[in-house]
């Protein structure tokens, strides 16, 4: 009877876990969009947007409900290292919304900047507004559109930017048409002299080699920052020296401190070392098997 009781208890526990009612994690929203499942969880004062029920490993955005300005993820902190290469961008493009963490941070850091956000999934835009306080306004604009379609469209109109951030990423996958040499060339054409590219990419998996040589084939030398994710930083016209980067980073001591980290925690990850196979095959529109390589 004791063994039977334990077995029934284990089955009941598993069922409750699947139902989202065991432990501190609480599912507060779930919907199926045209592209994915969109979920919002809360756990120990943190609210997270996820595209998988395994939210512990698939979190897209998280907010500390008691300190909404604190950046929960290290990859967002590394992305803000782009400001060390150009501290005063006026026009910013962000491809990929998530919960709106990056747009919110840039609205605080750059009070005079215009920020364009491109997000293909209307459900993500709705959820970001309802659960993460994302609010477009006169200088924060949202375009519900495929990222590559947007880049091509504004390229034909000769629009340019001072900072472009590529953040169309989840824990397993980047859309393959946003990884190719052709797409990155289109992005490069939107960057003004002195403008900066920041890309949130993979820090591991077999795709790392191909992705690295693809970025290198378009941009040449770039800064590589790695933690759970890898962030690529590049400046149009050449990378600054590390002395210049450190000097510029000091402007953000107070602002980054309010967000829960220091510029030094980003600087310590900056490298130009080539830690990939330079003979790996470049990803192109004809060859981009991202779903096969990333495993």
C-alpha positions, -999 to +999 in steps of 0.1 A: +000+000+000+029+024+008+044+018-027+010+022-043+005+055-024+039+068-035+031+059-071-002+076-071+014+106-054+041+108-081+015+106-109-006+133-092+024+155-088+034+151-125-002+160-135-002+191-114+031+201-127+019+199-163-012+219-152+011+246-140+000+246-104+029+230-085+057+250-070+061+288-073+057+290-110+023+302-121+010+303-157-010+335-160-015+336-198-014+312-228-024+316-264-015+301-297-005+326-324+001+320-361+037+314-353+041+299-318+027+293-284+029+325-263+030+320-225+035+342-195+046+328-162+053+343-128+077+329-103+091+345-071+083+380-081+095+376-117+073+376-148+085+359-179+075+356-216+081+321-230+076+303-263+078+269-246+062+253-216+098+245-204+100+281-193+131+276-172+151+271-204+131+290-229+125+325-214+124+353-239+119+382-216+116+386-178+108+415-156+114+419-119+080+431-107+095+449-077+122+466-098+110+468-134+140+487-146+165+459-135+177+439-165+172+402-155+191+387-184+228+391-190+224+391-228+204+423-226+232+439-205+257+428-232+235+442-259+236+476-242+274+474-246+266+487-281+265+522-265+302+519-257+308+520-295+284+549-301+269+565-270+244+588-287+224+570-314+195+591-326+177+565-347+175+529-334+161+498-350+153+467-329+143+435-348+124+413-323+103+426-295+099+398-268+085+416-237+100+449-248+130+449-224+154+465-249+130+493-261+122+501-225+159+504-216+167+526-246+138+549-239+154+555-205+190+557-217+183+578-248+155+603-241+160+620-275+162+588-297+136+575-321+131+538-317+116+515-344+107+479-333+099+452-358+079+421-345+063+396-369+039+382-343+009+404-333+003+382-303+037+390-289+030+427-293-003+423-275+012+403-246+041+428-243+016+455-238-008+437-215+018+419-192+051+438-196+039+475-198+052+480-233+037+512-246+045+526-281+044+564-282+055+593-304+091+581-305+087+544-300+071+528-330+061+492-337+059+475-371+041+441-372+062+427-400+088+402-409+122+416-400+138+410-434+107+424-452+111+455-431+148+459-438+142+456-475+114+480-475+131+508-456+163+501-476+144+509-508+133+542-491+170+549-482+162+550-444+193+546-422+200+541-385+227+548-359+221+515-341+205+483-353+198+454-329+190+419-342+172+401-314+148+377-333+161+348-312+147+320-290+165+294-270+167+270-300+163+289-332+169+321-352+148+323-384+171+311-412+164+340-435+177+363-408+211+345-407+223+347-442+251+368-458+225+384-481+203+396-451+233+409-432+244+428-463+210+444-464+213+453-428+247+468-433+233+491-460+211+507-433+239+517-411+252+553-412+289+561-408+298+554-372+266+534-367+266+501-346+252+467-352+244+445-322+233+409-327+220+384-302+231+350-314+242+315-303+272+309-280+273+272-288+258+246-311+271+236-345+256+267-360+282+288-341+309+281-368+288+290-398+272+320-382+306+334-372+321+332-406+290+346-421+291+377-400+329+379-406+323+378-444+301+408-443+315+430-414+351+419-410+364+421-374+338+424-347+336+423-309+325+390-295+308+388-261+299+354-247+279+342-218+247+321-220+243+339-254+268+354-277+265+391-287+282+405-318+291+442-318+304+460-349+308+497-358+307+511-393+340+526-400+361+504-378+361+492-342+372+516-314+402+507-293+396+491-260+408+523-243+381+542-261+355+516-252+364+518-215+364+556-215+330+557-232+316+531-208+321+554-178+293+575-191+269+548-181+280+539-146+250+555-129+224+544-155+235+508-157+238+507-119+201+516-117+195+487-141+213+463-118+247+459-134+280+477-141+297+486-174+327+466-162+306+434-162+301+439-199+336+450-207+352+419-192+334+398-219+346+419-249+370+400-273+381+400-309+396+365-307+386+341-335+372+311-316+355+294-346+366+275-377+373+301-404+368+274-430+332+268-421+307+273-448+291+308-450+253+308-447+235+322-477+200+323-491+208+291-510+225+274-480+210+281-446+200+249-428+197+265-394+172+239-382+197+212-389+228+228-377+215+241-344+214+210-323 
